[in-house]
Amino acid sequence: MLKAVHIDLPTNNQGYLLYSERVPATTPYRLTLADVNYWQSDHFSVLEQYYDAPDALICLADVHAEAPVEVPIHCKLSDLYWLYQLKGTYSIHTSNKAQKVLQSQEAHYTQVYVPQGRYLTHFDKGKHQLFYFVIKPNWLLRHGKKEWSGFQKLLDNWKEKAGNVRHNKQFPMSEHIMLRLLNFFALPPLKRLAMDLKVYELCFNLLILNQEDMQSVKTDSTYSNQKVEAIRSTIELQIQHGQIQTIKQLAHHYKISERWLRKIHCEIYGNSLGQYIQQIKLKRATELLDDSRYTISEVAHLLGYSGIASFTNAFKSFYGLSPSAYRIQKG
């Protein structure tokens, strides 16, 4: 498989940052036959061990930070990841730092859809360790099990509807998961074919455990998904027609609590409902700005902003340029 995530740090020794393709002697866990990237400075170190099998890719990453550090990454494909936070925490932000799209929890895992693009990962001071894997969905389908088709459907659905990072509920890592991972990290040297089979076995078993966790909340999550999807569709339609409602008004209309709506939206989509509304409004803003009949002041009013200043600040924070500069650029 194509390497899923590229860490955008220099791979040659540049002053403060030393680079190596060897695992430090003090590293407790090593992936057999893995490719290695290791960066070290006076203030932080990043170790990446990854193994690329034909139908799956796994990666174990360690970050040691003497102070908060941001590590730029580049996702070259839009894909589904299973992320396991073994130690510490981290957050993923858009490359311009305008939005946090994922916050991990220690000893938890989640399933994440990440569109291709550049992001910033933020690590607080301390030691952090995470493991992830990516699979080719048709690898599972070749075994004739129809239930695995859900992964492909989920991926296709998120690709169609999402231009941003989305993730499912974060589940606590059970003893079964921890044991399987620790046993895998302790594997002796193997030949490549044997390692491929071990990787597939690990991914397969982790997927089964993930399905069991998902099944335990299936009823509640189905109701939540349907309700929130309906509200998101209402928001898109209203913004398209200049009918702006507050989250409180939406919750009242759908006879649910505002607190529940905010919480469930964040759990399902990985960002707040307020952030989603802002994204839809700013997407609509570009469509209105492309129409020369509307002044910038009118666009701001149609989208429910209190004035040009607040609209300009929101637009510039999201797109990196002001509405007037956007119009000039579009010509």
C-alpha positions as CSV (number, residue, x, y, z in Angstrom):
1,M,0.0,0.0,0.0
2,L,1.0,3.6,-0.4
3,K,2.3,5.0,2.8
4,A,-0.7,6.7,4.5
5,V,0.9,9.5,6.5
6,H,4.1,11.4,5.7
7,I,5.7,13.4,8.5
8,D,6.9,16.7,7.0
9,L,10.2,17.0,8.8
10,P,13.6,17.1,6.9
11,T,15.2,13.7,6.2
12,N,18.7,15.1,6.2
13,N,20.6,16.5,9.1
14,Q,19.9,20.2,9.3
15,G,21.4,22.0,12.2
16,Y,19.1,21.6,15.2
17,L,17.4,18.4,13.9
18,L,19.2,15.1,13.4
19,Y,17.7,12.4,11.2
20,S,18.3,8.6,11.2
21,E,16.7,5.5,9.8
22,R,17.6,3.4,12.9
23,V,15.5,2.7,16.0
24,P,17.2,4.2,19.1
25,A,18.6,1.5,21.5
26,T,16.3,2.7,24.3
27,T,13.1,2.1,22.4
28,P,11.0,-0.5,24.2
29,Y,8.9,-1.6,21.2
30,R,10.1,-2.5,17.7
31,L,8.2,-3.5,14.7
32,T,9.8,-6.4,12.9
33,L,11.1,-5.5,9.4
34,A,9.7,-2.0,9.7
35,D,10.9,1.1,7.9
36,V,12.1,3.7,10.3
37,N,12.2,7.5,10.5
38,Y,13.7,9.1,13.5
39,W,14.1,12.8,14.2
40,Q,15.8,14.2,17.3
41,S,16.5,17.7,18.6
42,D,17.3,19.2,22.0
43,H,13.6,19.7,22.7
44,F,11.7,16.8,21.1
45,S,12.1,13.5,19.2
46,V,9.8,11.7,16.7
47,L,10.1,8.0,16.0
48,E,8.1,6.4,13.2
49,Q,8.2,2.6,12.6
50,Y,5.9,1.4,9.8
51,Y,5.4,-1.8,7.9
52,D,3.9,-1.9,4.5
53,A,2.1,-5.2,3.6
54,P,0.3,-5.5,0.2
55,D,-3.2,-5.1,1.8
56,A,-2.5,-3.3,5.0
57,L,-0.2,-0.7,6.5
58,I,0.6,-0.4,10.2
59,C,2.6,2.3,12.0
60,L,3.9,2.7,15.6
61,A,4.9,6.3,16.4
62,D,6.5,7.8,19.5
63,V,6.9,11.5,20.3
64,H,8.9,12.7,23.3
65,A,8.4,16.5,23.9
66,E,10.2,18.6,26.5
67,A,7.7,21.4,25.6
68,P,4.6,21.5,23.5
69,V,5.5,20.7,19.9
70,E,3.7,20.8,16.5
71,V,4.5,18.2,13.9
72,P,3.3,18.8,10.3
73,I,2.0,15.8,8.4
74,H,0.8,15.1,4.9
75,C,-1.9,12.6,4.0
76,K,-1.6,11.7,0.4
77,L,-4.8,9.7,0.2
78,S,-8.4,10.1,1.6
79,D,-8.7,7.0,3.7
80,L,-10.0,5.2,6.9
81,Y,-7.6,4.8,9.8
82,W,-7.9,2.9,13.1
83,L,-6.0,5.0,15.6
84,Y,-5.0,3.6,19.0
85,Q,-3.6,6.0,21.6
86,L,-1.4,3.9,23.8
87,K,0.2,6.7,25.8
88,G,-0.3,10.5,26.1
89,T,-2.6,12.5,23.8
90,Y,-2.4,14.6,20.7
91,S,-4.7,16.7,18.5
92,I,-4.9,17.2,14.8
93,H,-5.5,20.7,13.3
94,T,-5.9,22.1,9.8
95,S,-2.7,23.3,8.4
96,N,-3.6,27.0,9.0
97,K,-4.4,26.1,12.7
98,A,-7.9,27.5,12.2
99,Q,-9.7,24.3,13.3
100,K,-9.0,21.3,15.6
101,V,-10.4,18.2,13.8
102,L,-9.5,15.5,16.2
103,Q,-8.5,15.1,19.9
104,S,-7.3,11.7,21.1
105,Q,-7.8,10.2,24.5
106,E,-5.2,8.1,26.2
107,A,-5.9,4.3,26.2
108,H,-8.7,4.9,23.7
109,Y,-9.1,4.1,20.0
110,T,-11.3,5.4,17.2
111,Q,-12.0,5.0,13.5
112,V,-11.1,8.1,11.5
113,Y,-11.7,9.3,8.0
114,V,-8.9,11.8,6.9
115,P,-9.1,13.5,3.5
116,Q,-5.9,14.0,1.7
117,G,-4.1,17.2,2.6
118,R,-1.7,18.8,5.1
119,Y,-2.4,18.9,8.8
120,L,-0.6,19.9,12.1
121,T,-0.4,17.4,15.0
122,H,0.0,19.0,18.4
123,F,1.6,17.2,21.3
124,D,1.8,18.6,24.8
125,K,4.9,18.1,27.0
126,G,5.5,14.5,27.8
127,K,5.7,11.0,26.1
128,H,3.2,10.0,23.5
129,Q,2.7,6.8,21.7
130,L,0.1,5.9,19.0
131,F,-0.5,3.0,16.7
132,Y,-2.6,3.0,13.6
133,F,-3.4,0.8,10.7
134,V,-5.0,1.3,7.2
135,I,-6.4,-1.5,5.1
136,K,-7.6,-2.1,1.5
137,P,-11.3,-2.7,2.0
138,N,-11.5,-5.3,-0.8
139,W,-8.9,-7.4,1.1
140,L,-11.7,-8.3,3.5
141,L,-14.3,-8.8,0.8
142,R,-12.1,-11.4,-0.9
143,H,-12.8,-13.6,2.0
144,G,-16.5,-13.7,1.1
145,K,-17.8,-12.1,4.3
146,K,-20.5,-9.6,3.4
147,E,-20.4,-7.9,6.8
148,W,-17.0,-6.4,5.9
149,S,-18.6,-4.4,3.1
150,G,-19.7,-1.9,5.7
151,F,-16.1,-0.5,5.8
152,Q,-16.2,0.3,2.1
153,K,-19.7,1.8,2.4
154,L,-18.5,3.9,5.3
155,L,-15.5,5.1,3.4
156,D,-17.5,5.9,0.2
157,N,-20.2,7.7,2.3
158,W,-17.6,9.9,4.1
159,K,-15.7,10.6,0.9
160,E,-18.9,11.8,-0.7
161,K,-20.3,13.9,2.2
162,A,-17.2,15.1,4.0
163,G,-14.4,17.5,3.1
164,N,-13.0,17.4,6.6
165,V,-11.8,14.9,9.1
166,R,-14.5,12.7,10.7
167,H,-14.4,10.0,13.3
168,N,-16.6,7.6,15.2
169,K,-16.9,7.3,18.9
170,Q,-13.7,6.8,20.9
171,F,-13.7,3.5,22.7
172,P,-11.6,2.5,25.7
173,M,-8.9,0.0,24.7
174,S,-9.9,-3.3,26.3
175,E,-7.4,-5.8,27.7
176,H,-7.9,-7.9,24.6
177,I,-6.8,-5.0,22.4
178,M,-3.8,-4.1,24.6
179,L,-2.7,-7.8,24.8
180,R,-2.8,-8.2,21.0
181,L,-0.8,-5.1,20.4
182,L,1.8,-5.8,23.0
183,N,2.3,-9.4,21.8
184,F,2.6,-8.0,18.2
185,F,5.3,-5.5,19.3
186,A,7.3,-8.3,20.9
187,L,7.4,-10.5,17.8
188,P,10.8,-12.0,17.0
189,P,12.5,-11.4,13.6
190,L,10.4,-13.0,10.8
191,K,10.6,-13.4,7.1
192,R,8.5,-11.0,5.1
193,L,5.7,-13.4,4.1
194,A,5.3,-14.5,7.7
195,M,5.3,-10.9,8.8
196,D,2.6,-10.1,6.2
197,L,0.4,-12.8,7.7
198,K,1.0,-11.6,11.2
199,V,-0.1,-8.1,10.1
200,Y,-3.3,-9.4,8.5
201,E,-4.0,-11.5,11.6
202,L,-3.6,-8.4,13.9
203,C,-5.7,-6.1,11.7
204,F,-8.4,-8.8,11.3
205,N,-8.7,-9.4,15.1
206,L,-8.7,-5.6,15.9
207,L,-11.5,-5.2,13.3
208,I,-13.6,-7.9,15.0
209,L,-13.1,-6.2,18.4
210,N,-14.0,-2.9,16.8
211,Q,-17.2,-4.4,15.4
212,E,-18.1,-5.8,18.8
213,D,-17.7,-2.3,20.3
214,M,-19.8,-0.7,17.5
215,Q,-22.5,-3.3,18.0
216,S,-22.9,-2.4,21.6
217,V,-23.9,1.1,20.8
218,K,-25.7,0.4,17.5
219,T,-29.2,1.2,18.5
220,D,-28.3,4.5,20.1
221,S,-25.9,5.6,17.4
222,T,-28.4,4.8,14.6
223,Y,-31.0,7.1,16.2
224,S,-28.3,9.8,16.8
225,N,-27.0,9.6,13.2
226,Q,-30.4,9.9,11.7
227,K,-31.4,12.8,13.9
228,V,-28.2,14.7,13.4
229,E,-28.1,14.0,9.6
230,A,-31.6,15.5,9.3
231,I,-30.5,18.6,11.3
232,R,-27.4,19.0,9.1
233,S,-29.5,18.8,6.0
234,T,-31.9,21.4,7.4
235,I,-28.9,23.7,8.1
236,E,-27.6,23.4,4.6
237,L,-31.0,24.1,3.1
238,Q,-31.7,27.1,5.3
239,I,-28.3,28.7,4.7
240,Q,-28.8,28.2,1.0
241,H,-32.0,30.3,1.2
242,G,-30.7,32.9,3.7
243,Q,-32.7,31.5,6.6
244,I,-30.3,31.4,9.5
245,Q,-31.3,29.7,12.8
246,T,-29.4,29.4,16.0
247,I,-28.5,26.0,17.5
248,K,-31.0,26.6,20.2
249,Q,-33.7,27.2,17.7
250,L,-32.8,24.0,15.8
251,A,-32.8,22.0,19.0
252,H,-36.3,23.4,19.9
253,H,-37.6,22.6,16.4
254,Y,-36.5,19.0,16.6
255,K,-37.6,18.6,20.2
256,I,-34.2,17.8,21.6
257,S,-31.9,19.5,24.1
258,E,-29.3,21.9,22.8
259,R,-26.7,20.2,25.0
260,W,-27.4,16.8,23.6
261,L,-27.3,18.1,20.0
262,R,-23.9,19.7,20.5
263,K,-22.5,16.6,22.3
264,I,-23.8,14.0,19.8
265,H,-22.7,16.1,16.7
266,C,-19.1,16.3,18.1
267,E,-19.1,12.6,18.9
268,I,-20.2,11.6,15.4
269,Y,-18.4,14.1,13.2
270,G,-15.4,15.1,15.3
271,N,-16.1,18.8,15.2
272,S,-18.6,21.0,16.9
273,L,-22.0,21.9,15.3
274,G,-21.0,25.6,15.5
275,Q,-17.9,24.8,13.4
276,Y,-20.0,22.9,10.9
277,I,-22.5,25.8,10.5
278,Q,-19.5,28.1,10.0
279,Q,-18.1,25.9,7.3
280,I,-21.4,25.8,5.4
281,K,-21.9,29.5,5.7
282,L,-18.4,30.2,4.4
283,K,-18.9,27.8,1.6
284,R,-22.1,29.6,0.7
285,A,-20.2,32.9,1.0
286,T,-17.9,31.9,-1.9
287,E,-21.0,31.2,-4.1
288,L,-22.5,34.6,-3.2
289,L,-19.2,36.4,-3.7
290,D,-18.9,34.9,-7.2
291,D,-22.2,36.7,-8.0
292,S,-21.3,40.4,-8.7
293,R,-24.9,41.4,-7.9
294,Y,-24.1,41.2,-4.1
295,T,-21.9,43.6,-2.2
296,I,-19.7,42.2,0.5
297,S,-22.0,43.9,3.1
298,E,-25.1,42.1,1.6
299,V,-23.3,38.7,1.6
300,A,-22.5,39.2,5.3
301,H,-26.1,40.1,6.1
302,L,-27.5,37.2,4.1
303,L,-25.3,34.8,6.1
304,G,-26.3,36.2,9.4
305,Y,-23.1,38.0,10.4
306,S,-23.4,41.0,12.6
307,G,-21.3,43.1,10.2
308,I,-18.6,43.2,7.6
309,A,-15.8,43.0,10.2
310,S,-17.0,39.7,11.7
311,F,-17.7,38.2,8.3
312,T,-14.3,39.3,7.0
313,N,-12.5,37.8,10.1
314,A,-14.3,34.5,9.7
315,F,-13.7,34.3,6.0
316,K,-10.0,35.2,6.3
317,S,-9.5,32.7,9.1
318,F,-11.0,29.9,7.0
319,Y,-9.7,30.7,3.5
320,G,-6.6,32.7,4.3
321,L,-7.7,35.8,2.4
322,S,-10.3,38.5,2.8
323,P,-13.6,38.5,0.9
324,S,-12.5,41.4,-1.2
325,A,-9.2,39.7,-2.0
326,Y,-11.1,36.6,-2.9
327,R,-13.1,38.5,-5.4
328,I,-10.0,40.1,-6.9
329,Q,-8.4,36.7,-7.2
330,K,-11.4,35.2,-8.9
331,G,-11.3,38.2,-11.3
